[in-house]
Amino acid sequence: MREDGLVSSLDRLSALDAAFLDLETPHAPLHVGWTLRFGGRAPSVAALRRHVDGRLDRIPRFRRRLAAPGGQLAWIDDPAFHVARHVDHVSLPAPGGPGALREAAGVLLGAPLDHDRPLWRLHLVDGVADDEFAIVGQAHHALVDGIAAVEVALLLFDDGSPAAPSRWRPQAAPSGSRAAAAAARDRVAGGARALAGAGRLAARPQDGAALLRAGAQAVSDALVPAPPTALDRSRTHRRAVAFGGAPLQDVRDAGRRRGATVNDVLLAATALALGRALARRGEHPRALKALVPVNVRAGDAAALGNAISFTAVELPLDTRDPTAVLRAVRDRTRVAKRGGAAEPLGALARAADLLPARARGALARNAARATSFNAVVSNVPGPPVALALLGRPLRAVHPAVPLLDGHGLTIGALSYAGRLHLGVYADAEVLPDAVDVARDLESAFDALRLAPERAGTAETPWRARAAARREAAGRRAD
């Protein structure tokens, strides 16, 4: 707020942020979740509240709620904010254990957030074991994406110094006319940036033509129908949650031997695991289509809001050979990266900021209905060093990637302290065997790690280029 009383800039939601509100349904609350497992005795909920409250000055939006001053969707300070409304406590019934934690996490993560309050919540869960407790957390996808959620979490952990006393005082919400004026200025500035980008492309026609071709291919990939499976439905907001993991170095080594990335290995393991899950249901599709979030941040990784795009990757299910699956996934992701598959969709999301709110909402809903996929698979890099909260060591971080309505399964991975931590998150009626899927994922990582190279198939640059050309030709033929 400026001294003359005018709003200098409104903390508006971007079109992509707002899309996650537009797409939310009773069966699909769209919040990012996580289950943090700690060693040691659980702190009191009062101690946890003091700790969290002392660090919220670093993330102002966690004290802001949704509002629409002047018809512009924005974050404004919540004058009724109190940390006790957002940090609560649950005790597991004896004897506790991993199964009880999974069940509690499913109940807590399936509950929608209150849109009249800041859109986040933490639950301290004790009774897991004598020397272990957990924190189950949620933050709405309108507030954070996966990368931002990790950065926010890091701010809440111990950093060796006590938090300074809070100086926060809620600011009054801007009037409708002032908010509308600020939003108009923001939209003009955004339009100027868009025009500047268009001008740069006009100065280099070859870049504009390449972007158009990539955009057409990205849209085409998103619209190609995914094979119908039992996973493609929503039944309830109740969630089945399961956890898994693999040594990060083993995952890297499995990929490096075949010229593949950690993300490629995750996608290959997903193909092997979901092939088994569908076979248990009597289904044997040739392939599945995974929607993979891609980070498109250009600046501060800790900035809240969404800076992601998506790319579609076909996962082969017609072979059980781990090496063949990984090679196929590797070749397909290489083609997507070289073609810049995520860039046009990211540009489309930024361009949507110039549209009126009603048009943005219609665009989001139509795009979601048109996009065809069987599962979301997300991989987020986490901190490589061990963390602690109130002196208790963090042992594991299991992400929960939200489900879009009409879909029953997501798989999230997050690297932390030398391990790749997995979270299977599913509609409890669509995939009640989420624990079996998590076990299948761990088995698939072992298979990829142990699979021998076939004679005469060692990775070479010319072989990689030839495989990428074959994949591109096949995609054009389709």
C-alpha positions in Angstrom: 0.0 0.0 0.0 1.4 3.4 -0.9 1.4 6.4 1.4 -1.2 8.2 -0.8 -3.6 5.3 -0.1 -3.5 3.9 -3.6 -2.7 0.2 -4.0 0.6 -0.1 -5.7 0.3 -3.7 -6.6 -2.4 -6.3 -5.7 -1.2 -9.8 -4.7 -3.2 -11.3 -7.5 -3.5 -14.9 -8.3 -2.0 -15.8 -11.7 -4.3 -17.6 -14.2 -2.5 -20.8 -13.4 -3.0 -20.3 -9.7 -6.7 -19.6 -10.2 -7.1 -22.6 -12.4 -6.5 -24.9 -9.5 -9.5 -23.3 -7.8 -11.6 -23.5 -10.9 -10.8 -27.2 -11.3 -11.5 -28.2 -7.7 -14.5 -30.5 -7.1 -16.0 -32.3 -4.1 -14.2 -35.5 -5.3 -10.9 -33.7 -6.1 -9.7 -31.1 -3.5 -6.6 -29.7 -5.2 -4.0 -29.3 -2.4 -0.4 -30.4 -2.4 0.3 -32.7 0.5 3.1 -34.3 2.3 3.8 -36.8 5.2 6.9 -35.9 7.1 8.3 -38.7 9.4 10.6 -37.7 12.3 12.7 -39.5 14.8 12.3 -38.9 18.5 9.4 -38.1 20.8 6.7 -35.8 19.4 6.9 -32.2 20.6 3.7 -30.7 22.1 1.3 -29.1 19.7 1.9 -25.8 21.5 5.6 -26.0 20.9 5.0 -26.7 17.2 2.6 -23.8 16.9 5.1 -21.4 18.5 7.8 -22.7 16.1 5.7 -22.3 13.0 4.2 -18.9 14.0 7.7 -17.6 14.6 8.6 -18.2 11.0 5.5 -17.1 9.1 7.0 -13.6 8.5 9.1 -15.3 5.9 6.1 -16.5 3.9 3.5 -13.7 4.1 0.9 -15.5 2.0 0.5 -18.1 4.7 -1.4 -15.4 6.7 -3.5 -14.4 3.7 -6.9 -15.6 2.5 -8.7 -15.5 -0.8 -10.7 -12.5 -1.7 -12.0 -10.7 -4.8 -11.7 -6.9 -4.2 -13.0 -5.2 -7.3 -13.7 -8.6 -8.9 -10.0 -9.5 -8.9 -9.0 -12.7 -7.2 -6.2 -11.9 -4.8 -4.6 -12.8 -1.5 -5.4 -10.4 1.4 -4.3 -10.4 5.0 -6.6 -12.5 7.2 -7.4 -10.3 10.2 -8.7 -13.3 12.1 -5.5 -15.3 11.5 -4.4 -17.5 14.4 -1.8 -20.3 14.0 -4.0 -22.6 16.2 -6.5 -22.8 13.3 -3.8 -24.2 11.1 -1.7 -26.4 13.3 -3.5 -29.3 15.0 -2.9 -32.6 16.7 -3.9 -36.2 16.1 -3.0 -39.3 18.2 -3.0 -42.7 16.5 -4.8 -45.5 18.3 -2.5 -48.1 19.8 -0.4 -49.9 18.6 0.2 -47.3 15.9 2.6 -48.3 13.3 3.0 -47.6 9.5 -0.5 -48.9 8.6 -2.2 -46.5 11.1 -0.1 -43.6 9.8 -1.1 -44.4 6.2 -4.8 -44.5 7.2 -4.6 -41.3 9.2 -2.7 -39.5 6.3 -5.4 -40.6 3.9 -8.2 -39.2 6.1 -6.3 -35.9 6.7 -5.2 -35.4 3.1 -8.7 -36.1 1.8 -10.2 -33.3 3.8 -10.7 -30.1 1.8 -9.2 -26.8 3.0 -11.5 -24.0 4.2 -11.4 -21.3 1.6 -12.4 -18.6 4.2 -9.0 -19.0 5.8 -5.4 -19.1 4.6 -5.1 -22.3 2.5 -2.8 -24.5 4.5 -2.9 -26.9 7.4 -0.5 -29.1 9.5 -1.4 -32.0 11.7 1.1 -33.3 14.3 0.6 -37.1 14.5 1.9 -38.9 17.5 1.6 -42.6 18.4 3.4 -43.8 15.2 6.0 -45.5 17.3 7.9 -44.9 20.6 10.7 -43.1 18.7 8.8 -41.7 15.7 6.1 -39.1 15.0 4.8 -37.5 11.8 3.5 -34.2 10.4 0.8 -34.4 7.7 0.6 -31.1 5.8 -1.5 -29.6 3.1 -1.2 -26.4 1.0 -3.6 -25.6 -1.8 -2.2 -25.8 -5.3 -3.4 -22.2 -5.8 -0.8 -21.2 -3.2 2.2 -23.5 -4.1 3.4 -26.0 -6.6 5.7 -28.8 -5.7 8.9 -26.8 -6.0 7.5 -23.9 -3.9 6.2 -26.4 -1.3 9.7 -27.7 -0.7 11.2 -24.2 -0.4 8.4 -23.2 2.0 9.0 -26.4 4.1 12.8 -25.5 4.3 11.9 -22.2 5.9 10.1 -23.9 8.7 12.9 -26.2 9.7 15.6 -25.4 12.2 18.3 -23.1 10.9 20.4 -22.8 14.0 18.9 -19.4 15.2 15.7 -18.6 17.1 13.0 -16.8 15.1 12.8 -13.1 15.6 9.6 -11.7 17.2 6.9 -11.2 14.6 6.2 -7.7 13.3 3.1 -8.8 11.4 0.0 -6.7 11.6 -2.9 -7.4 9.1 -3.3 -4.7 6.5 -6.8 -3.6 5.6 -8.2 -5.0 2.4 -8.1 -2.5 -0.5 -11.4 -1.0 -1.7 -12.9 -2.4 -4.8 -12.1 0.6 -6.9 -8.5 0.8 -5.8 -8.1 -3.0 -6.3 -9.5 -2.8 -9.8 -7.1 0.1 -10.6 -4.2 -1.9 -9.3 -5.3 -5.0 -11.2 -5.6 -3.0 -14.4 -2.1 -1.6 -14.0 -0.8 -5.2 -13.4 -2.7 -6.4 -16.5 -1.2 -3.6 -18.6 2.2 -4.4 -17.4 1.7 -8.1 -18.2 0.5 -7.1 -21.7 3.6 -5.1 -22.2 5.7 -8.0 -21.3 3.8 -10.3 -23.6 4.1 -7.8 -26.5 7.9 -7.5 -25.8 8.2 -11.2 -26.0 6.2 -11.2 -29.3 8.5 -8.5 -30.6 11.5 -10.6 -29.9 10.0 -13.5 -31.8 9.1 -11.2 -34.7 12.7 -10.1 -34.9 13.7 -13.8 -35.1 11.0 -15.4 -37.3 12.7 -18.8 -37.1 12.2 -18.8 -33.3 8.5 -17.9 -33.7 8.1 -20.7 -36.2 9.8 -23.2 -33.9 7.6 -22.1 -31.0 4.5 -22.6 -33.1 5.5 -26.0 -34.2 6.4 -27.0 -30.7 3.1 -25.6 -29.4 1.1 -27.5 -32.0 3.0 -30.7 -31.1 2.5 -30.1 -27.3 -1.3 -29.6 -27.8 -1.5 -32.6 -30.1 0.3 -34.8 -27.5 -2.1 -33.6 -24.7 -5.2 -34.3 -26.8 -4.2 -37.8 -28.0 -6.6 -40.1 -26.1 -5.0 -42.2 -23.4 -6.0 -45.8 -23.3 -9.0 -46.4 -21.1 -8.2 -48.1 -17.7 -9.7 -48.6 -14.3 -7.6 -45.7 -13.1 -9.5 -43.1 -15.1 -12.3 -42.1 -12.7 -13.2 -40.4 -9.4 -15.4 -42.0 -6.8 -14.7 -40.2 -3.5 -12.6 -37.5 -1.8 -11.3 -40.2 0.5 -7.7 -41.0 -0.2 -5.6 -44.2 -0.1 -2.0 -43.3 0.7 1.1 -45.4 0.6 4.8 -44.8 1.0 8.0 -46.2 -0.6 11.6 -45.3 -1.3 14.9 -46.2 -3.0 18.5 -45.2 -2.5 19.1 -42.2 -4.7 22.5 -43.2 -5.8 21.2 -46.6 -7.0 18.5 -44.7 -9.0 21.1 -42.4 -10.5 23.4 -45.4 -11.4 20.5 -47.3 -13.0 19.9 -44.3 -15.2 23.5 -43.4 -15.9 24.3 -46.8 -17.3 21.7 -46.2 -20.0 22.1 -42.5 -20.5 18.9 -41.8 -18.6 17.9 -39.3 -15.9 16.5 -39.9 -12.4 13.1 -38.8 -13.8 13.4 -41.3 -16.6 14.0 -44.1 -14.1 11.0 -43.0 -12.0 8.8 -43.1 -15.1 10.1 -46.5 -16.1 9.5 -47.8 -12.6 6.0 -46.4 -12.8 5.4 -48.2 -16.1 6.5 -51.5 -14.5 4.5 -51.0 -11.3 1.3 -49.9 -13.1 1.5 -52.7 -15.5 1.3 -55.1 -12.5 -1.5 -53.1 -10.9 -3.6 -53.2 -14.0 -2.8 -56.9 -14.7 -4.3 -57.6 -11.2 -7.5 -56.1 -12.6 -7.4 -58.2 -15.7 -6.3 -55.2 -17.9 -3.3 -55.3 -20.3 -3.1 -52.1 -22.2 -0.1 -51.6 -24.6 0.8 -48.3 -22.9 -0.2 -45.7 -20.5 0.0 -41.9 -20.7 1.6 -40.0 -17.9 1.3 -36.3 -17.3 4.6 -35.0 -16.0 4.8 -31.5 -14.3 7.8 -29.5 -15.5 9.4 -26.6 -13.5 9.5 -23.4 -15.6 10.8 -21.0 -12.9 13.2 -18.4 -14.1 13.9 -16.7 -10.8 13.4 -17.2 -7.1 12.6 -20.9 -6.3 11.0 -19.8 -3.0 8.4 -17.6 -4.7 4.9 -18.9 -4.0 2.3 -19.6 -6.7 2.7 -21.8 -9.6 5.5 -21.8 -12.2 4.9 -25.2 -13.9 4.0 -26.6 -17.2 3.2 -30.2 -18.3 4.4 -32.7 -20.8 2.9 -36.0 -21.7 5.0 -39.2 -21.8 3.8 -42.6 -23.1 4.9 -45.4 -20.8 5.3 -48.8 -22.5 3.4 -51.7 -20.8 3.8 -54.3 -23.5 7.2 -55.5 -22.2 8.4 -56.5 -18.8 12.1 -56.1 -19.6 13.3 -53.3 -17.3 16.0 -52.2 -19.6 13.7 -52.0 -22.7 11.2 -50.0 -20.7 13.8 -47.5 -19.5 15.3 -47.1 -22.9 11.9 -46.4 -24.4 11.1 -43.9 -21.7 14.5 -42.2 -22.1 14.1 -41.8 -25.8 10.6 -40.3 -25.5 11.6 -37.8 -22.8 14.6 -36.8 -24.9 12.4 -36.0 -27.9 10.0 -34.0 -25.6 12.9 -32.0 -24.2 14.5 -31.2 -27.5 11.2 -30.1 -28.9 10.6 -27.9 -25.8 7.3 -29.6 -25.2 6.6 -27.8 -21.9 7.4 -24.3 -23.2 4.3 -23.6 -25.3 1.9 -24.8 -22.6 3.7 -22.6 -20.1 3.4 -19.6 -22.5 -0.3 -20.3 -22.9 -0.7 -20.2 -19.1 1.1 -16.9 -18.9 -1.0 -15.5 -21.8 -4.2 -16.5 -19.9 -3.3 -13.8 -17.3 -4.6 -11.2 -19.9 -8.1 -12.7 -20.0 -11.0 -11.7 -17.8 -11.7 -14.0 -14.8 -14.7 -15.8 -16.3 -12.8 -16.5 -19.6 -9.8 -17.8 -17.6 -12.0 -20.2 -15.7 -13.7 -21.5 -18.8 -10.2 -22.0 -20.5 -9.0 -24.0 -17.5 -12.0 -26.3 -17.4 -12.0 -26.9 -21.1 -8.3 -27.6 -21.1 -8.7 -30.1 -18.3 -11.5 -31.9 -20.0 -9.6 -32.1 -23.3 -6.3 -33.3 -21.8 -6.1 -37.1 -21.7 -3.8 -39.0 -19.4 -3.9 -42.0 -17.0 -1.8 -40.8 -14.1 0.3 -37.8 -12.9 3.9 -38.6 -12.1 5.9 -35.8 -10.4 9.5 -35.7 -9.3 10.7 -32.8 -7.2 14.4 -32.3 -6.0 14.6 -31.9 -2.3 17.4 -31.0 0.1 20.5 -33.2 0.0 21.3 -32.7 3.6 19.6 -33.9 6.7 17.1 -31.6 8.4 15.6 -31.3 11.9 12.6 -29.8 13.5 12.8 -28.7 17.1 15.8 -30.9 17.4 14.1 -34.0 16.0 15.7 -35.4 12.8 13.6 -35.6 9.6 13.7 -39.2 8.4 11.5 -39.2 5.3 9.3 -36.9 3.2 6.5 -38.6 1.2 4.7 -36.2 -1.2 1.0 -36.3 -2.1 0.3 -35.0 -5.6 -3.3 -33.9 -6.0 -5.8 -35.7 -8.2 -7.8 -34.0 -10.9 -11.4 -34.9 -11.1 -11.9 -38.0 -13.3 -8.5 -39.5 -12.3 -7.7 -42.0 -9.6 -3.9 -42.0 -9.1 -0.8 -39.8 -8.7 2.8 -40.8 -7.9 5.1 -38.3 -6.3 8.8 -38.6 -5.7 11.1 -36.3 -3.7 14.8 -36.7 -3.1 16.1 -36.0 0.4 19.3 -36.9 2.2 20.4 -39.6 -0.2 17.1 -41.3 -0.8 14.2 -41.0 -3.3 11.0 -40.9 -1.2 7.8 -42.0 -2.9 4.2 -41.2 -2.3 1.3 -43.1 -3.9 -1.9 -41.0 -3.6 -5.2 -42.4 -4.9 -8.9 -42.3 -4.8 -9.6 -44.9 -2.0 -12.4 -46.6 -4.0 -10.6 -46.6 -7.3 -7.2 -47.9 -6.0 -7.7 -49.5 -2.6 -4.4 -51.5 -3.2 -2.2 -48.4 -3.1 0.2 -50.2 -0.7 0.7 -52.9 -3.4 1.5 -50.2 -6.0 4.1 -48.7 -3.6 5.7 -52.2 -3.2 5.6 -52.7 -6.9 7.4 -49.4 -7.4 10.2 -50.4 -5.0 10.5 -53.8 -6.8 10.7 -52.0 -10.1 13.5 -49.8 -8.9 15.3 -52.9 -7.8 14.7 -54.5 -11.2 16.1 -51.5 -13.0 19.1 -51.4 -10.7 19.9 -55.1 -11.2 19.0 -55.5 -14.9 22.0 -56.4 -17.0 22.9 -54.6 -20.2 22.2 -56.7 -23.2 25.2 -57.6 -25.4 25.7 -55.1 -28.1 23.4 -52.4 -26.8 25.8 -50.2 -24.9 24.8 -46.6 -25.1 26.7 -44.5 -27.7 25.9 -40.9 -28.9 25.1 -42.1 -32.4 22.7 -44.8 -31.0 21.0 -42.2 -28.8 20.5 -39.8 -31.8 19.2 -42.6 -34.0 16.7 -43.7 -31.3 15.5 -40.1 -30.9 15.0 -39.8 -34.7 13.0 -43.1 -34.7 10.8 -41.8 -31.9 10.2 -38.5 -33.6 9.3 -40.2 -36.8 6.9 -42.5 -35.0 5.2 -39.6 -33.3 4.7 -37.9 -36.7 3.3 -41.1 -38.1 0.8 -41.4 -35.3 
